[in-house]
Amino acid sequence: MLRRLDIEHRVVHYDHDPNHGSFGLEAVEALGTDPDGTFKTLMVTLDDGRNAIGVVPVSCTLDLKAIAAAAGAKKARMTDPTEAERRSGYVVGGISPFGQKQDLETFVDEWATALDEVFCSGGRRGLEVVVAPDAFAVALDATFVPIAAWPD
């Protein structure tokens, strides 16, 4: 998708450890990246039945109330992993915001706009793409909103 849209990006690989407890932290540790600049892609199911994508730093959790409000819904819950895989076309731990099977409304935490580049999954475990934050808006028509719950 990024190539097709002529969006500048880099692809970085690392050896995936199937025994690691966190896909996002594994990427951060393997690549030596900043957990505030490495983002994870999460699918939610809204109370009206729609699905949406939230993209937040690995160091954070997704604020379900915030993403629901951003999507114009009252509530959101994490999508069942099997359903997320079916809808995205990717496996959990490798779900990329780019090139999913379905075009879903995408929300990226506004923190991304403060960064020069963002690491996010490239579509499989052990593969990350590095893009400028505006790639989310150009490729996905994503909205930048405060949807990350930052640790205290």
C-alpha positions in Angstrom: 0.0 0.0 0.0 2.8 2.4 0.9 4.7 1.7 -2.3 1.5 2.0 -4.4 0.8 5.4 -2.9 4.4 6.4 -3.2 4.7 7.1 0.5 8.2 7.3 1.8 8.9 4.5 4.3 11.6 2.1 5.5 11.1 -1.5 6.3 13.0 -3.0 9.3 13.1 -6.7 10.3 13.9 -8.5 13.6 13.8 -12.1 14.6 10.4 -12.7 16.2 10.5 -14.7 19.5 7.3 -16.6 19.9 7.9 -16.9 23.6 8.0 -13.1 24.2 5.0 -11.8 26.2 4.4 -8.6 24.3 4.6 -8.1 20.6 5.1 -4.3 20.9 7.8 -4.5 23.6 9.5 -7.3 21.6 9.8 -4.9 18.6 11.1 -2.1 20.9 13.7 -4.4 22.5 14.8 -6.1 19.3 15.2 -2.9 17.3 16.4 -0.6 20.2 13.6 1.9 19.5 11.8 4.2 21.8 8.5 2.7 23.2 6.9 6.2 22.8 7.8 6.2 19.1 6.9 2.6 18.3 3.2 2.2 17.8 0.8 -0.7 18.1 -2.3 -1.2 16.0 -5.4 -2.3 17.9 -8.9 -3.1 16.5 -12.0 -2.2 18.5 -15.6 -3.0 18.1 -18.0 -0.1 18.8 -21.4 -0.4 20.5 -23.1 0.2 17.1 -21.3 -2.8 15.6 -18.7 -1.0 13.6 -15.0 -1.7 13.9 -12.3 0.9 14.1 -8.5 1.0 14.4 -6.5 2.7 17.1 -2.8 3.3 16.8 -1.0 4.2 20.0 2.5 4.1 21.4 3.7 0.7 22.8 4.3 2.5 26.1 0.5 3.2 26.5 -2.8 1.5 26.5 -5.7 2.4 24.3 -8.3 4.6 26.0 -11.5 2.8 25.0 -13.7 5.8 26.0 -11.6 8.2 24.0 -11.7 6.1 20.8 -15.4 5.5 21.1 -16.0 9.2 21.4 -13.7 10.0 18.5 -15.7 7.5 16.4 -19.0 8.9 17.5 -20.0 5.9 19.6 -20.8 5.5 23.3 -18.6 2.5 24.0 -15.8 0.5 22.5 -14.3 -2.9 23.4 -11.2 -4.7 22.1 -12.2 -6.8 19.1 -11.8 -10.6 19.6 -8.4 -11.6 18.2 -9.8 -14.1 15.7 -12.2 -11.5 14.3 -9.4 -8.9 14.2 -7.3 -11.3 12.1 -10.2 -12.1 9.8 -11.1 -8.4 9.3 -7.5 -7.1 8.9 -6.0 -10.0 7.0 -3.0 -10.0 9.4 -2.2 -12.1 12.5 -2.3 -10.6 15.9 1.1 -9.2 16.8 1.6 -8.3 13.1 -1.6 -6.2 12.4 -0.5 -3.2 10.4 -2.7 -0.1 10.0 -1.7 -0.2 6.3 -3.1 -2.5 3.7 -5.9 -4.1 5.7 -8.6 -6.2 4.0 -11.3 -3.8 5.0 -11.1 0.0 5.1 -11.8 0.9 8.7 -11.9 4.3 10.3 -8.5 4.8 11.8 -7.5 7.0 14.8 -3.9 7.7 15.6 -2.9 9.1 19.0 -2.0 12.8 18.5 1.4 12.1 20.1 2.5 10.8 16.6 2.4 14.4 15.2 5.2 15.4 17.6 7.5 12.8 16.1 9.6 12.9 12.9 9.0 9.2 12.3 6.8 6.4 13.7 7.6 2.7 13.8 4.5 0.4 13.4 3.8 -3.1 12.3 4.5 -3.9 8.7 2.0 -6.8 8.5 3.7 -9.7 10.2 5.5 -10.4 13.4 9.2 -9.3 13.1 8.5 -6.7 10.4 8.1 -2.9 11.1 7.6 0.0 8.8 8.9 3.4 9.6 6.9 6.4 8.3 6.4 10.1 8.8 3.2 10.7 10.8 1.4 12.2 7.8 1.5 8.8 6.1 -1.4 7.8 8.3 -3.5 10.7 7.1 -2.5 10.3 3.4 -2.8 6.5 3.2 -5.7 5.9 5.7 -7.4 9.3 6.0 -6.6 8.8 9.7 -7.6 11.2 12.4 -5.1 12.3 15.0 -6.8 12.4 18.5 -5.8 11.8 22.1 -6.6 8.1 22.4 -3.6 6.9 24.4 -3.8 6.3 28.2 -0.3 7.2 29.3 1.2 5.4 32.3 1.5 7.5 35.5 
